[in-house]
Amino acid sequence: MVTTENIHVESLHALPTPAMVKGEIPLNEELESQITESRRTVEAILDRRDPRKLMLVGPCAVYDREATLEYAHRLKALANQVRDTLCVVMRVYFEKPRTTTGWKGLINDPRLDDSFHVEEGLYVARQLLVSIAELGLPIATEALDPIVPQYIGDIVTWTAIGARTAESQTHREMASGLSSPVGFKNGTDGSVLVAINGILSAARPHRFLGINQHGQCSVVHTRGNRYGHLVLRGGKVPNYDLESVANAASLMERHGVVPNIVIDCSHGNSNKDHKRQAFVLRDTVGRVVGGESPTVGWMLESNLCEGRQDLESSGFQYGVSITDACISWDATEELVLEAHRALRAGGVGR
């Protein structure tokens, strides 16, 4: 029989519904209250009702449960030390947009072998998030696939829309319905207007296709998310410098967007040299202490051990990134404590 549909589709496999996954890995009332409170804290920072700053820190992408939980335990202890000046949120990124090909993240390929057991990845991701939340840590992630938030979005405190997707209508619509504040990254070429337009779009109500908790195709009606903000991640050149931040804030104001800016110390701002994250953080913390108002926080790519490794490499190392190179835990702890001391000395915090 001749057919005209799904010509290039090899097969279709039904996934467990969000309700099924959540039923097996639920949130209790205590965790729900904790996550709600952490979101309110981030919103208060963006509203300038909380004088502290955000520190979004963690691996480029998580791939090992044991190493991720070890990192989370360390980060929780550090977060307690700096809580007067910084609200520390752990990066727990499961989805990786690829320029061409490569490992797409723990949800897409949880066994790291191109077997693509997505149904397993959804369970692994949710269980890992719940385990981290049980430590008392707020969680940040990047929203890439528009269906995934129905499985894990209830545990997330802060969400990123990446440089490759900030211009996408699908992701702007999705962001309008997310339950967490959303940081839009500037484009890979450095365009800030792309992210500003994303913030404006996400702040408005939308209607789009998605799924409900029972996996049924649905028309999703959103209210809009007023806690969109800008993440400067650099482009062809870094954009964390004083002039770039001022220009971005001015452009946001001209478009009616509150000038809330998070500085991504990695990616284009570090010229893809993970060691330069320290310079970016120190420079921008100094400017905040000096009175620079648009900067509401920072992002660091950090792991237990420094650098990166290829997934296929021999002698695979525990706690080393398999995507972007990261700074080590020791360097992370030193930098965050240094920032905390500088902010406290400068009267930033509570």
Rosetta blueprint (number, residue, H / E / L):
1 M L
2 V L
3 T L
4 T L
5 E L
6 N L
7 I L
8 H L
9 V L
10 E L
11 S L
12 L L
13 H L
14 A L
15 L L
16 P L
17 T L
18 P H
19 A H
20 M H
21 V H
22 K H
23 G H
24 E H
25 I L
26 P L
27 L L
28 N L
29 E H
30 E H
31 L H
32 E H
33 S H
34 Q H
35 I H
36 T H
37 E H
38 S H
39 R H
40 R H
41 T H
42 V H
43 E H
44 A H
45 I H
46 L H
47 D L
48 R L
49 R L
50 D L
51 P L
52 R L
53 K E
54 L E
55 M E
56 L E
57 V E
58 G E
59 P L
60 C L
61 A L
62 V L
63 Y L
64 D L
65 R H
66 E H
67 A H
68 T H
69 L H
70 E H
71 Y H
72 A H
73 H H
74 R H
75 L H
76 K H
77 A H
78 L H
79 A H
80 N H
81 Q H
82 V L
83 R L
84 D L
85 T L
86 L E
87 C E
88 V E
89 V E
90 M E
91 R E
92 V L
93 Y L
94 F L
95 E L
96 K L
97 P L
98 R L
99 T L
100 T L
101 T L
102 G L
103 W L
104 K L
105 G L
106 L L
107 I L
108 N L
109 D L
110 P L
111 R L
112 L L
113 D L
114 D L
115 S L
116 F L
117 H L
118 V H
119 E H
120 E H
121 G H
122 L H
123 Y H
124 V H
125 A H
126 R H
127 Q H
128 L H
129 L H
130 V H
131 S H
132 I H
133 A H
134 E L
135 L L
136 G L
137 L L
138 P L
139 I E
140 A E
141 T E
142 E E
143 A L
144 L L
145 D L
146 P L
147 I L
148 V L
149 P H
150 Q H
151 Y H
152 I H
153 G H
154 D H
155 I H
156 V L
157 T L
158 W E
159 T E
160 A E
161 I E
162 G L
163 A L
164 R L
165 T L
166 A L
167 E L
168 S L
169 Q H
170 T H
171 H H
172 R H
173 E H
174 M H
175 A H
176 S H
177 G H
178 L L
179 S L
180 S L
181 P L
182 V E
183 G E
184 F E
185 K E
186 N L
187 G L
188 T L
189 D L
190 G L
191 S L
192 V H
193 L H
194 V H
195 A H
196 I H
197 N H
198 G H
199 I H
200 L H
201 S H
202 A H
203 A L
204 R L
205 P L
206 H L
207 R E
208 F E
209 L E
210 G E
211 I E
212 N L
213 Q L
214 H L
215 G L
216 Q L
217 C E
218 S E
219 V E
220 V E
221 H E
222 T L
223 R L
224 G L
225 N L
226 R L
227 Y L
228 G E
229 H E
230 L E
231 V E
232 L E
233 R L
234 G L
235 G L
236 K L
237 V L
238 P L
239 N L
240 Y L
241 D L
242 L H
243 E H
244 S H
245 V H
246 A H
247 N H
248 A H
249 A H
250 S H
251 L H
252 M H
253 E H
254 R H
255 H L
256 G L
257 V L
258 V L
259 P L
260 N L
261 I E
262 V E
263 I E
264 D E
265 C L
266 S L
267 H H
268 G H
269 N H
270 S H
271 N L
272 K L
273 D L
274 H H
275 K H
276 R H
277 Q H
278 A H
279 F H
280 V H
281 L H
282 R H
283 D H
284 T H
285 V H
286 G H
287 R H
288 V H
289 V H
290 G L
291 G L
292 E L
293 S L
294 P L
295 T E
296 V E
297 G E
298 W E
299 M E
300 L E
301 E E
302 S E
303 N L
304 L L
305 C L
306 E L
307 G E
308 R E
309 Q L
310 D L
311 L L
312 E L
313 S L
314 S L
315 G L
316 F L
317 Q L
318 Y L
319 G L
320 V L
321 S E
322 I L
323 T L
324 D L
325 A L
326 C E
327 I E
328 S L
329 W H
330 D H
331 A H
332 T H
333 E H
334 E H
335 L H
336 V H
337 L H
338 E H
339 A H
340 H H
341 R H
342 A H
343 L H
344 R H
345 A H
346 G L
347 G L
348 V L
349 G L
350 R L
